[in-house]
Amino acid sequence: MITAFDSSVIDANSEAMGVGIPYLMANAGKAIASVLTERFPGKKIAFVCGSGNNGGDGIYAAKMMNPGETAVYLLRAIESIRSDFIRVTLSQLKCPIRDFSEFDEGRYDVVVDCALGTGASGEVRPPYDKFIKTSNVFKGAVVSVDVPSGLGTALSIKPDITITLHDIKEGMNNENSGEIIVSDIGIPKAAYDNIGPGDMLRYPIPRDDGHKGTNGKLLIIGGGPYYGAPAMSALAAMRTGVDIVRLAVPEICSPIVASFSPVFVMTSLSGSSLRKDHLDYLLELAKQCDAALIGPGLGLYDATTDTVRRFVRECESPIVIDADGLTALGNNFVSNGRTILTPHRKEFERLGGDPDNVNDSVKELAERTHSVILLKGKVDIITDGKRTRYNTAGNAGMTSAGTGDVLAGIVAGLLSKGMTCFDAAALGAFISGRAGEHAFEEMSYGMIATDVIGNIPKVLKEYLRG
């Protein structure tokens, strides 16, 4: 089962792979025509079509039908159809094409609902409301395409059959959708298994009426023996579009970390490393932020690892745990349910993962720890134990020091912007990998972690033009 939004993401990923909407629409039309021909031989069928892709599916299906038994009724004027492919298909029809205002229900045995498709919300407006009311008193059979029009609103079609495309959509059941028939329309498996450009639709676009802080406040706890790691995580988060990054680092490295950028909000922790007497203050800071990242550059002193364990156990905010923070957890960790772990293979083993059965083991680890796991590798694996996706973006040049800190910063930044743990981990892996690809184009194997950071805005500009 997928959401309407997932359906849009999958379509966009398919298109990026060269499997365009016209191809999918043609396959959908053929699948719809096949079901109708089998179920209603010799019956008079009226396709009622909106101006979007759902209407296009119906129009292509009508092309496959006997024109003497078929008619197409348009809910909107032809000029409102934006797709050239749909307009061309419409021009090829041999059956009658009429405005819905001319619809005479007594002439037909079957009405095919191709009006609204996925994503309907709010109040159903004319002429769609009239069509839905007409369909719900129609004496013949009603067949919806993909989802019943108006599903999820106060006014929806109650069909006898729904021919849903690729997968059942969230909210559908036999009570509101009738008999559900799932039709394969040729979407490549990689379009939904792999993270791709379509997933950039999930990126939280800032509101026009936003102000400082509405696009994410992130707390990063790191540093001590190492100072570059937390700084790179912070820079990566800010380049991902976070409004405010607060860095809590030991005072021994605070001035150095602050020197990386004047936009960091700095909090100096007494001493040279993270200790348990910092805990209450850090938990209070976390309450003031939308998400926290803990681990980059912390080191593995006994007092530090104990403080990490207590912080992640008591923190109420969503958390990303990376680097030394992961090592501190041991192999009996259970999260608060809003946690992302970002291990490489060795860290994965220290958490209890099985290196000889990675695909199954990473899912088991995610389920056992109640966490989302982003397992870094040639192909990144992102799973919550139930869902699993893969990131193939990136290159061999991204093994240089600090690229893991960059990835953690991107993921934590997206988490602070309101994304779910699973979506933040998945999209973060894609953005990091794609930024690395841009960096490799410029620097080849001489690229370093800061080159990846510098290319994050290029990825946003590349895919967020709309």
C-alpha positions as CSV (number, residue, x, y, z in Angstrom):
1,M,0.0,0.0,0.0
2,I,1.3,3.4,-0.9
3,T,0.2,7.0,-0.4
4,A,-0.9,9.4,-3.1
5,F,2.3,11.3,-2.5
6,D,4.4,8.2,-2.9
7,S,2.7,7.6,-6.2
8,S,3.8,11.0,-7.4
9,V,7.4,10.3,-6.2
10,I,7.4,7.0,-8.1
11,D,6.1,8.6,-11.3
12,A,8.9,11.2,-11.1
13,N,11.6,8.6,-10.4
14,S,10.3,6.5,-13.4
15,E,10.5,9.6,-15.6
16,A,14.1,10.2,-14.4
17,M,14.9,6.7,-15.5
18,G,13.5,7.3,-18.9
19,V,10.2,5.6,-18.3
20,G,7.9,8.6,-19.0
21,I,4.3,9.4,-18.1
22,P,3.1,8.7,-21.7
23,Y,4.5,5.1,-21.5
24,L,2.9,4.5,-18.1
25,M,-0.4,6.1,-19.2
26,A,-0.5,3.9,-22.3
27,N,0.1,0.8,-20.2
28,A,-2.6,2.0,-17.7
29,G,-5.0,2.5,-20.6
30,K,-4.4,-1.0,-21.9
31,A,-4.8,-2.5,-18.5
32,I,-8.1,-0.7,-17.9
33,A,-9.4,-1.6,-21.3
34,S,-8.5,-5.3,-20.7
35,V,-10.5,-5.4,-17.4
36,L,-13.5,-3.6,-18.9
37,T,-13.6,-5.9,-22.0
38,E,-13.4,-9.0,-19.8
39,R,-15.9,-7.9,-17.2
40,F,-18.4,-6.0,-19.4
41,P,-18.5,-7.6,-23.0
42,G,-20.9,-5.9,-25.3
43,K,-21.9,-3.2,-22.7
44,K,-22.2,0.5,-23.4
45,I,-19.4,2.3,-21.5
46,A,-19.0,6.0,-20.7
47,F,-15.6,7.3,-19.7
48,V,-15.9,10.5,-17.6
49,C,-12.5,12.2,-17.6
50,G,-10.9,15.1,-15.8
51,S,-8.1,17.1,-17.4
52,G,-5.2,15.5,-15.5
53,N,-3.3,12.2,-15.8
54,N,-6.3,10.2,-14.4
55,G,-8.4,11.5,-17.2
56,G,-5.5,10.6,-19.6
57,D,-5.6,7.0,-18.4
58,G,-9.3,6.9,-19.3
59,I,-8.9,8.5,-22.7
60,Y,-6.2,6.0,-23.6
61,A,-8.4,3.2,-22.4
62,A,-11.2,4.5,-24.6
63,K,-8.9,4.3,-27.6
64,M,-8.5,0.6,-27.0
65,M,-12.3,-0.1,-26.8
66,N,-14.9,-0.7,-29.5
67,P,-15.9,2.8,-30.5
68,G,-19.4,1.8,-31.2
69,E,-19.9,0.9,-27.5
70,T,-17.8,3.7,-26.0
71,A,-18.1,7.4,-25.4
72,V,-15.9,9.9,-23.6
73,Y,-17.3,12.7,-21.5
74,L,-15.0,15.6,-20.5
75,L,-15.5,17.4,-17.2
76,R,-13.3,20.3,-18.3
77,A,-12.8,22.0,-21.7
78,I,-10.2,20.5,-24.0
79,E,-8.1,23.6,-23.5
80,S,-7.6,22.8,-19.8
81,I,-5.7,19.6,-20.7
82,R,-2.0,20.5,-20.4
83,S,-0.5,17.2,-21.6
84,D,0.3,17.1,-25.3
85,F,0.2,13.3,-25.2
86,I,-3.4,13.3,-23.8
87,R,-4.5,15.9,-26.3
88,V,-3.0,13.8,-29.2
89,T,-4.6,10.6,-27.8
90,L,-8.0,12.4,-27.6
91,S,-7.7,13.5,-31.2
92,Q,-7.2,9.9,-32.2
93,L,-10.4,8.6,-30.7
94,K,-13.1,7.2,-33.0
95,C,-15.8,7.2,-30.3
96,P,-18.0,10.2,-29.5
97,I,-16.4,12.9,-27.3
98,R,-18.8,15.1,-25.4
99,D,-19.0,17.6,-22.6
100,F,-20.2,16.1,-19.3
101,S,-23.2,18.5,-19.3
102,E,-24.6,16.3,-22.1
103,F,-24.3,13.1,-20.1
104,D,-27.4,10.9,-20.4
105,E,-27.0,8.1,-17.9
106,G,-29.8,6.1,-19.4
107,R,-27.7,5.3,-22.5
108,Y,-24.9,3.4,-20.7
109,D,-24.4,0.2,-18.7
110,V,-21.1,1.2,-17.2
111,V,-19.6,4.5,-16.0
112,V,-15.8,4.7,-15.8
113,D,-14.6,7.3,-13.2
114,C,-11.4,9.0,-14.4
115,A,-12.1,12.3,-12.8
116,L,-9.8,13.2,-9.9
117,G,-7.3,10.4,-9.2
118,T,-5.0,10.6,-6.2
119,G,-4.4,13.6,-4.1
120,A,-7.9,15.0,-3.8
121,S,-8.5,17.0,-0.7
122,G,-10.8,19.6,0.8
123,E,-14.2,20.3,-0.8
124,V,-14.9,18.7,-4.2
125,R,-15.8,21.6,-6.6
126,P,-18.0,21.8,-9.7
127,P,-18.3,20.0,-12.1
128,Y,-16.7,17.1,-10.2
129,D,-19.2,17.2,-7.4
130,K,-22.1,16.8,-9.8
131,F,-20.4,13.9,-11.5
132,I,-19.8,12.1,-8.2
133,K,-23.5,12.6,-7.1
134,T,-24.6,11.3,-10.5
135,S,-22.4,8.3,-10.3
136,N,-23.6,7.4,-6.8
137,V,-27.2,7.1,-8.1
138,F,-26.3,5.5,-11.4
139,K,-28.2,2.2,-11.9
140,G,-25.4,0.4,-13.9
141,A,-21.9,-0.5,-12.8
142,V,-19.3,2.1,-11.7
143,V,-15.6,1.5,-12.2
144,S,-13.0,3.9,-10.8
145,V,-9.5,4.2,-12.1
146,D,-6.6,4.3,-9.6
147,V,-8.8,5.6,-6.7
148,P,-12.5,6.6,-6.4
149,S,-12.8,10.3,-7.2
150,G,-13.1,12.3,-4.0
151,L,-11.6,9.5,-1.8
152,G,-10.6,11.2,1.5
153,T,-13.1,14.0,1.2
154,A,-16.7,14.4,2.3
155,L,-18.0,13.5,-1.2
156,S,-16.6,10.5,-3.0
157,I,-17.7,8.0,-5.6
158,K,-18.7,4.5,-4.3
159,P,-17.7,2.3,-7.1
160,D,-18.4,-1.4,-7.7
161,I,-14.8,-1.9,-8.9
162,T,-11.6,0.1,-8.6
163,I,-8.7,-0.6,-11.0
164,T,-5.8,0.7,-9.1
165,L,-2.5,1.2,-10.8
166,H,0.8,-0.3,-9.5
167,D,-0.4,-0.7,-5.9
168,I,-3.3,-0.1,-3.6
169,K,-3.4,3.5,-2.4
170,E,-3.6,4.4,1.3
171,G,-7.2,4.7,2.5
172,M,-8.6,2.3,0.0
173,N,-10.7,-0.7,1.2
174,N,-13.6,-2.8,-0.2
175,E,-16.1,-0.6,1.6
176,N,-15.1,2.6,-0.2
177,S,-13.6,1.2,-3.4
178,G,-15.5,-1.9,-4.1
179,E,-13.6,-4.8,-5.7
180,I,-10.0,-3.7,-6.0
181,I,-8.0,-4.9,-9.0
182,V,-4.3,-4.0,-9.0
183,S,-2.8,-3.5,-12.5
184,D,0.9,-3.5,-13.3
185,I,1.6,-0.6,-15.6
186,G,5.4,-1.2,-16.1
187,I,6.9,1.0,-13.3
188,P,10.5,-0.1,-12.9
189,K,11.3,-1.8,-9.6
190,A,14.1,0.7,-9.1
191,A,11.7,3.6,-9.2
192,Y,10.3,2.7,-5.8
193,D,13.1,0.6,-4.3
194,N,15.8,3.2,-5.1
195,I,15.9,6.8,-3.9
196,G,15.9,9.2,-6.9
197,P,15.1,12.7,-8.1
198,G,11.4,12.2,-7.4
199,D,12.1,11.9,-3.7
200,M,13.1,15.6,-3.8
201,L,9.4,16.2,-3.9
202,R,9.6,15.4,-0.2
203,Y,11.9,18.3,0.6
204,P,10.1,20.8,2.9
205,I,9.9,23.9,0.8
206,P,10.0,27.0,3.1
207,R,6.7,28.9,3.4
208,D,6.5,32.5,2.1
209,D,5.4,33.7,5.6
210,G,8.3,31.9,7.4
211,H,10.7,33.5,9.8
212,K,14.0,32.6,11.4
213,G,13.7,29.2,12.9
214,T,10.6,27.9,11.0
215,N,12.8,26.0,8.7
216,G,14.6,24.0,11.3
217,K,16.6,24.4,14.5
218,L,19.3,21.8,14.9
219,L,21.5,21.0,17.9
220,I,24.8,19.3,17.2
221,I,26.8,17.7,20.1
222,G,30.3,16.8,19.1
223,G,33.9,17.7,19.2
224,G,36.6,17.5,21.9
225,P,39.5,15.5,20.6
226,Y,38.4,16.3,17.0
227,Y,37.0,19.7,15.9
228,G,36.5,19.3,12.1
229,A,33.8,16.7,12.3
230,P,31.1,18.8,14.1
231,A,31.9,21.8,12.0
232,M,31.4,19.9,8.7
233,S,28.1,18.5,10.0
234,A,26.9,22.0,10.8
235,L,28.0,23.4,7.5
236,A,26.2,20.5,5.7
237,A,23.0,21.1,7.7
238,M,23.0,24.8,6.9
239,R,23.6,24.2,3.2
240,T,20.7,21.8,3.3
241,G,18.4,24.7,4.3
242,V,18.4,24.7,8.1
243,D,17.7,28.1,9.7
244,I,19.7,27.7,12.9
245,V,22.4,25.3,13.9
246,R,23.6,25.4,17.6
247,L,26.9,23.6,18.2
248,A,27.6,22.3,21.7
249,V,31.3,21.5,21.9
250,P,33.9,21.4,24.7
251,E,35.6,24.7,25.3
252,I,38.9,23.3,24.2
253,C,37.8,23.3,20.6
254,S,35.0,25.9,20.7
255,P,37.0,28.8,19.2
256,I,38.3,26.6,16.4
257,V,34.8,25.3,15.5
258,A,33.4,28.8,15.6
259,S,36.0,29.9,13.1
260,F,34.6,27.7,10.4
261,S,31.6,30.0,10.0
262,P,30.2,33.2,11.6
263,V,26.6,31.9,11.3
264,F,27.1,29.1,13.9
265,V,25.4,29.5,17.3
266,M,28.1,28.3,19.7
267,T,27.7,26.7,23.1
268,S,30.9,26.0,25.0
269,L,30.9,23.0,27.4
270,S,33.4,23.2,30.2
271,G,36.5,21.0,29.9
272,S,38.1,19.1,27.0
273,S,35.4,16.4,26.4
274,L,31.7,15.6,26.9
275,R,30.9,14.7,30.5
276,K,27.9,13.7,32.5
277,D,27.7,17.1,34.2
278,H,26.8,18.6,30.8
279,L,23.8,16.3,30.4
280,D,21.0,18.3,32.0
281,Y,22.0,21.4,30.1
282,L,22.2,19.5,26.8
283,L,18.8,18.0,27.3
284,E,17.4,21.5,27.9
285,L,19.0,22.7,24.7
286,A,17.5,19.8,22.8
287,K,14.0,20.8,23.9
288,Q,14.6,24.2,22.3
289,C,15.5,22.6,18.9
290,D,13.6,20.5,16.4
291,A,16.2,17.7,16.2
292,A,19.7,16.8,17.5
293,L,22.8,15.2,16.1
294,I,25.2,13.6,18.5
295,G,28.6,11.9,17.8
296,P,30.8,13.8,15.3
297,G,34.3,14.1,16.8
298,L,33.4,13.2,20.4
299,G,36.0,10.6,21.1
300,L,35.5,7.5,23.2
301,Y,36.4,8.5,26.8
302,D,34.5,6.5,29.4
303,A,32.7,9.6,30.7
304,T,31.8,10.7,27.1
305,T,30.3,7.3,26.1
306,D,28.3,7.2,29.3
307,T,26.9,10.7,28.7
308,V,26.0,9.8,25.1
309,R,24.0,6.7,26.3
310,R,22.1,8.8,28.8
311,F,21.5,11.6,26.4
312,V,20.0,9.4,23.7
313,R,17.9,7.6,26.3
314,E,16.4,10.8,27.8
315,C,16.3,13.1,24.8
316,E,12.7,13.8,23.7
317,S,13.6,15.3,20.3
318,P,14.3,13.3,17.2
319,I,18.0,12.3,17.1
320,V,20.6,11.3,14.6
321,I,23.5,9.3,16.1
322,D,26.7,9.1,14.1
323,A,30.4,8.3,14.4
324,D,31.7,8.0,18.0
325,G,28.1,8.3,19.2
326,L,27.3,4.9,17.6
327,T,30.3,3.2,19.2
328,A,29.1,4.5,22.6
329,L,25.7,2.7,22.2
330,G,27.0,-0.8,22.4
331,N,24.8,-3.7,21.0
332,N,21.8,-3.5,23.4
333,F,20.6,-0.1,22.4
334,V,16.8,0.6,22.1
335,S,15.8,4.1,20.9
336,N,12.9,6.4,21.7
337,G,11.4,5.5,18.3
338,R,12.5,8.8,16.6
339,T,16.1,7.9,16.0
340,I,18.4,7.6,12.9
341,L,21.6,5.6,13.2
342,T,24.1,6.2,10.4
343,P,26.8,3.4,10.7
344,H,29.4,2.3,8.3
345,R,30.0,-1.5,8.1
346,K,32.3,-1.7,11.1
347,E,30.0,0.4,13.3
348,F,27.1,-1.8,12.0
349,E,28.9,-4.9,13.4
350,R,29.6,-3.2,16.7
351,L,25.9,-2.5,17.0
352,G,25.2,-6.2,16.5
353,G,24.8,-6.5,12.8
354,D,25.8,-9.6,10.9
355,P,28.3,-8.8,8.1
356,D,27.6,-12.1,6.4
357,N,23.9,-11.4,6.0
358,V,23.7,-7.6,5.7
359,N,20.3,-7.2,4.0
360,D,18.3,-9.2,6.5
361,S,20.5,-8.2,9.5
362,V,20.1,-4.5,8.9
363,K,16.3,-4.8,8.9
364,E,16.4,-6.9,12.1
365,L,18.7,-4.3,13.7
366,A,16.3,-1.5,12.8
367,E,13.4,-3.4,14.3
368,R,15.2,-4.4,17.4
369,T,16.5,-0.8,18.1
370,H,13.2,0.9,17.1
371,S,15.4,3.0,14.8
372,V,15.9,3.9,11.2
373,I,19.2,2.6,10.0
374,L,21.2,4.3,7.2
375,L,23.9,1.8,6.5
376,K,26.6,3.5,4.5
377,G,28.3,1.7,1.6
378,K,28.7,1.5,-2.1
379,V,24.9,1.2,-2.1
380,D,23.4,2.8,1.1
381,I,20.6,0.8,2.7
382,I,17.9,2.7,4.5
383,T,15.4,0.7,6.6
384,D,13.0,0.9,9.5
385,G,12.6,-2.8,9.6
386,K,9.4,-2.8,7.5
387,R,10.4,-0.5,4.6
388,T,13.7,-0.6,2.8
389,R,15.1,1.6,0.2
390,Y,18.5,2.0,-1.5
391,N,20.7,4.9,-2.5
392,T,23.0,4.4,-5.5
393,A,24.0,8.1,-5.8
394,G,27.6,8.8,-4.9
395,N,31.1,7.6,-6.1
396,A,34.3,6.1,-4.9
397,G,35.8,9.5,-4.2
398,M,33.5,9.8,-1.2
399,T,35.6,7.6,1.0
400,S,37.7,10.7,2.1
401,A,37.6,11.7,5.7
402,G,34.6,13.8,6.8
403,T,32.1,12.7,4.2
404,G,30.2,10.7,6.8
405,D,30.0,13.8,9.0
406,V,28.6,15.7,6.0
407,L,26.0,13.0,5.4
408,A,25.0,13.1,9.1
409,G,24.6,16.9,9.0
410,I,22.4,16.7,5.9
411,V,20.2,14.0,7.4
412,A,19.9,15.8,10.8
413,G,19.1,19.0,8.9
414,L,16.2,17.4,7.1
415,L,15.0,15.9,10.3
416,S,15.0,19.3,12.0
417,K,13.0,20.7,9.0
418,G,10.1,18.3,9.9
419,M,10.7,15.2,7.8
420,T,10.1,11.8,9.2
421,C,13.1,9.7,10.3
422,F,12.8,7.4,7.3
423,D,12.3,10.1,4.7
424,A,15.1,12.3,6.2
425,A,17.5,9.4,6.1
426,A,16.6,8.4,2.5
427,L,16.6,11.9,1.0
428,G,19.7,12.8,3.0
429,A,21.6,9.9,1.4
430,F,20.5,10.9,-2.1
431,I,21.4,14.6,-1.6
432,S,24.8,13.7,-0.2
433,G,25.5,11.2,-3.0
434,R,24.4,13.6,-5.7
435,A,26.5,16.4,-4.2
436,G,29.4,14.0,-4.2
437,E,28.8,13.3,-7.9
438,H,28.9,17.0,-8.7
439,A,32.1,17.4,-6.6
440,F,33.7,14.4,-8.5
441,E,32.9,16.1,-11.8
442,E,35.1,19.1,-10.7
443,M,37.7,17.5,-8.5
444,S,37.9,13.8,-9.6
445,Y,39.6,11.7,-6.9
446,G,41.1,14.8,-5.3
447,M,37.7,15.8,-3.9
448,I,37.4,16.2,-0.1
449,A,34.4,16.5,2.2
450,T,34.1,20.2,2.0
451,D,33.7,19.9,-1.8
452,V,30.6,17.8,-1.1
453,I,29.2,20.5,1.2
454,G,29.8,23.2,-1.4
455,N,27.7,21.2,-3.9
456,I,24.7,20.6,-1.7
457,P,23.0,23.9,-3.0
458,K,23.6,22.7,-6.5
459,V,21.6,19.6,-5.8
460,L,18.8,21.7,-4.3
461,K,18.8,24.0,-7.3
462,E,18.9,21.1,-9.7
463,Y,15.7,19.4,-8.4
464,L,13.7,22.1,-6.6
465,R,13.2,24.5,-9.5
466,G,9.5,24.2,-9.2
